[in-house]
Amino acid sequence: MLQVALAQVRTHARRFLAVGLAVMLGVAFLSATLMVGATTKASLGESIGASYAKADLVVTAEDGGPVPAGLTTDLASIPGVDAVHGLERAYGELTTGSQDSLAVLTTTATPRLETAIVTAGSYPSGAGQVALDEVSAARLDVAPGDTVALDAGAPATAPGSAPGSALTVTGLTAASVDPSLAGAVQVLASPAVVREATGGEVAFRNVQLALAPGADPGEVRASVSSVVEAAPAADGAPLVVRTAAEQTVADVAAFSNGSDVLTGVLLAFAAVAVLVAGLVISNTFSVLVAQRTRELALLRCIGAERRQIRTAVLLEAAIVGLVSAMCGVLLAAGLMGALVALARRTDHGSFAVLAVPVPAVVGGIAVGLLMTLLAALVPARAATRVAPLAALRPTEPPVPGRGSGRVRLVAGLVAVLGGGALLALGALSVALVPAVAGGAVSFLGVLLLAPLFVPRSVAAVGRIARPLGVPGVLASLNAVRNPARTTASSAALMVGVTLVTMMMVGAQTSRTSFERELDRNYAVDLQVSGSASDPQARLDRPALLEVDGVRTAVELTPVMLTGAQDGGQVVYAVDPGELAGVLRGDGAALTEGMVLAPQTWTQTAVTLEGGGGPATLPVTAVDAVVFQPLITTATAERLGGTPEDALAAYLGTTGESPAEPLPAGTTLADHLGTLFWLQLDAADAASVTDIQARIVDVTGVSEYQVTGAALERVAYNEVIDVLLLIVTALLAVAVLIALIGVANTLSLSVLERRRENSLLRALGLTRGQLRGMLAVEAVLMAGVAAVLGTGLGAVYGWLGAQSALGGLAPVIPAVPVGQIAGVLAVAVGAGLLASVLPARRAARLSPVAGLAGD
């Protein structure tokens, strides 16, 4: 039977093409997922391990705490130890001219253990010398011989002065790829400079040891462990001795918190792809067995047993599955290799390393082979039911009225009802884990019940095609001639469409919920805050109105303080007419003699410390949390502003209390600056970001001084859009596999109905009508699957968003009609595309040749 199986695969290789593609894509997805996790860890190891590139042993505290400073002397005296280096690190602010940057200071090591590579100049050797990484030096326009300072107030004195003042840059080093140093200026300095930044404290992050040539690593490690055990860490945590490779692995685990969330998420999508591939494979083998009814009957006639027939079918599946799985692993390795090569060409990914773990290879091949065998098991059993003198027509599949159908019906109903209840419970209680579990179980139930409603749905929709004439009528009948085949093809596509729609609806619902919550929290589009201590900033209303995209702007001036019993909060004055032009909501209006306050204010009245004495005003709260307490400009003038004693007391609470009495006429605005509220014309992310950049350029304020709902909305939407793009791209693999199944079903249907199609041609059906018939069949299967998938996806997306976000904001379902229409159009278009090759093959066959025989 092995020879029979090999002959079948060799002779009818085209029939197994769809199976091979489905297996290859599913395995490639799975193997690539495992390679992503391994590559990420290997790349982290390559970057983190750069700190231990020259060390043989590393001593660290088990909890990441400091290592006792006196330990280095004891370790250096151990026989076989050639060099010892206690790594010290500190953080500070590096000042170069007018620029301030976060800096990470690392102590220099002995030449035997120094991992920093000097690219220009020389290593720092004195107390007043440092070396900077070349990337930061280029950004800060610093070269060897220049002077820098470690804090904003350090005097620029002569080189060689005490640590903490001006320091001379002696050289530039290659930028380290250690992720703990990312985003900061990497400073290499002597221990004296680093300890100055830490206030004189000596704290070793780790102690690195280099062994002498010929030393026995095992003996030296045992001796080091004995010394370490006698010297507990400074905070009482035990010390551990590891090799450089072991310490790198421990650091990678600590960096990722010992978990790999990315791999887990990708494995979930890979499982979807494998499930869809299994449906396609099972459907394909079912049709293959049905096509070979006469051949299998002939084998039975010449003595083949049922067991041999079943074995032959499974051997075919094993051969196709094994070869396709191996191709899938190679495809995954090639894709990951290309991605790593691209990453290595960037500045931030130069440390990327491709890792192909054994589980990715062995696991991928094993899953591909097992998936194919399991999918072919039911068709193989069906092949053994073929009687020796069976006719060409395949045996009808089981229906719900039979035993297997009743079991499937009961199991499906239990899964739908139980999973649906669990999903509803998760949504109502805002619990994501039970919601995910309930969604998975209920969807499995939907797939079990698919044979009950998919063929009927296709038949019902097929009536729409009957006005197309004979091709439409024949297509509607052929699409449901074999319910099992139609169900399998449609269900595979329905899985992918459901998940894609679920993510789209979930993303849109989340977006709408966040925007509604932002509208409740923020009263204006943007807020620009000025600083009275920044004389270079040009922050005024005319400057803001010059910015394209800014519709209106209103100035808020800090004028008064609430009494101590009301928290001593700052109250701003504004013109009520101008304020109405920037508020986005229909909240309460600001009028004379009242305080318009944020939603968090619960008091009905508040006392203001005015120049003419305390004044109590009624409070009206707006429907916004981020809102400055406001009074009208006329009210502020009537109350007389903030008295000097109240202002001095307020500045004392903020740490700005002057040593001398305040000058006459000093106001809150002189110390706090003013605020501006803006209303924008733009709403999309690119426009809002551009407006923020233009405001920064025109006014001279910093980016962090420009805030508001518009920017918050941009941030949320960007995250949602990126996640949606990634998830949709991942799920596209499942949709592609499903469409391969549709094309394969039509191809095998063409071969199976060879005589029937030829008879239709002989009776007058044209080539174009035959192609149209097959196209309508494909559209019916793909269209029904897409419609059912979008309906299920909308429900799952809404309930999923409710279970994830219900505790943060009210969740109201939102359906992106345009995107859903795009999914439907893609599904129908792909169905048409899937029918092209089968239709061409059917149209090329002449009526005489088709009727001549099989």
Sequence and secondary structure as in RCSB ss.txt:
>XXXX:A:sequence
MLQVALAQVRTHARRFLAVGLAVMLGVAFLSATLMVGATTKASLGESIGASYAKADLVVTAEDGGPVPAGLTTDL
ASIPGVDAVHGLERAYGELTTGSQDSLAVLTTTATPRLETAIVTAGSYPSGAGQVALDEVSAARLDVAPGDTVAL
DAGAPATAPGSAPGSALTVTGLTAASVDPSLAGAVQVLASPAVVREATGGEVAFRNVQLALAPGADPGEVRASVS
SVVEAAPAADGAPLVVRTAAEQTVADVAAFSNGSDVLTGVLLAFAAVAVLVAGLVISNTFSVLVAQRTRELALLR
CIGAERRQIRTAVLLEAAIVGLVSAMCGVLLAAGLMGALVALARRTDHGSFAVLAVPVPAVVGGIAVGLLMTLLA
ALVPARAATRVAPLAALRPTEPPVPGRGSGRVRLVAGLVAVLGGGALLALGALSVALVPAVAGGAVSFLGVLLLA
PLFVPRSVAAVGRIARPLGVPGVLASLNAVRNPARTTASSAALMVGVTLVTMMMVGAQTSRTSFERELDRNYAVD
LQVSGSASDPQARLDRPALLEVDGVRTAVELTPVMLTGAQDGGQVVYAVDPGELAGVLRGDGAALTEGMVLAPQT
WTQTAVTLEGGGGPATLPVTAVDAVVFQPLITTATAERLGGTPEDALAAYLGTTGESPAEPLPAGTTLADHLGTL
FWLQLDAADAASVTDIQARIVDVTGVSEYQVTGAALERVAYNEVIDVLLLIVTALLAVAVLIALIGVANTLSLSV
LERRRENSLLRALGLTRGQLRGMLAVEAVLMAGVAAVLGTGLGAVYGWLGAQSALGGLAPVIPAVPVGQIAGVLA
VAVGAGLLASVLPARRAARLSPVAGLAGD
>XXXX:A:secstr
 HHHHHHHHHHTGGGGHHHHHHHHHHHHHHHHHHHHHHHHHHHHHHHHGGGGTT SEEEEETTS  B TTHHHHH
HTSTTEEEEEEE EEEEEEEETTEEEEEEEEE   TTT    EEEE    STTEEEEEHHHHHHHT  TT EEES
STT     TT  TTSEEEEEEEE     GGGTTSEEEEE HHHHHHHTTT   BSEEEEEE TT  HHHHHHHHH
HHHHTS  TTS  EEEEEHHHHHHHHHHHHTTT  HHHHHHHHHHHHHHHHHHHHHHHHHHHHHHHTHHHHHHHH
HTT  HHHHHHHHHHHHHHHHHHHHHHHHHHHHHHHHHHHHHHHTSSS TT      HIIIIIHHHHHHHHHHHH
HHHHHHHHTT  TT  SS      TTSHHHHHHHHHHHHHHHHHHHHHHHHHHTT HHHHHHHHHHHHHHHHHHH
HHHHHHHHHHHHGGGGGG HHHHHHHHHTTTSHHHHHHHHHHHHHHHHHHHHHHHHHHHHHHHHHHHHHHHBSSS
EEEE  TT TT    HHHHHTSTTEEEEEEEEEEEEB GGGT  EEEEE HHHHHTT  S      TT EEE TT
   SEEEEEETTEEEEEEEEE S SB   EEEHHHHHHHT   HHHHHHHHHHTT   SS   TT  HHHHH  E
EEEEES  SHHHHHHHHHHHHHHH   GGGEESHHHHHHHHHHHHHHHHHHHHHHHHHHHHHHHHHHHHHHHHHH
HHTHHHHHHHHHTT  HHHHHHHHHHHHHHHHHHHHHHHHHHHHHHHHHHHHHHHTTTS       HHHHHHHHH
HHHHHHHHHTHHHHHHHHHS HHHHHH  
